[in-house]
Amino acid sequence: MGKIILIGIAKDFRQDDGVGLVFATQLQSKLPTTIDIVQASGEGAGLISMCQNANIVYLFDAVQSGDKSGKIHRLDAQ
């Protein structure tokens, strides 16, 4: 299957943020130790660098979408 990485997006300077990191770290105890879980600020170049050696990447972040709070949005990039 290759390398899998979960990236929790959190920005220290935004006090309303961090839910992506919380979600990813809560999954850590439920997943195999071969899956890397890391924190990122969401800055584009940093994310690209983190993903370079991964076969599968999951990003977790909060968004304002106009939907009901807690709605999960899944975007598949091929």
PEJOFEN-V695413 format. One record per run of one state. SS is the DSSP state (@ for helix, = for strand, . for the rest). FROM is the first residue (numbers start at 1). LEN is the number of residues. If there is no record, write none. Layout:
BEGIN
ss/from/len
SS/FROM/LEN
SS/FROM/LEN
END
This chain:
BEGIN
ss/from/len
./1/3
=/4/6
./10/9
@/19/10
./29/7
=/36/5
./41/3
@/44/8
./52/4
=/56/5
./61/18
END
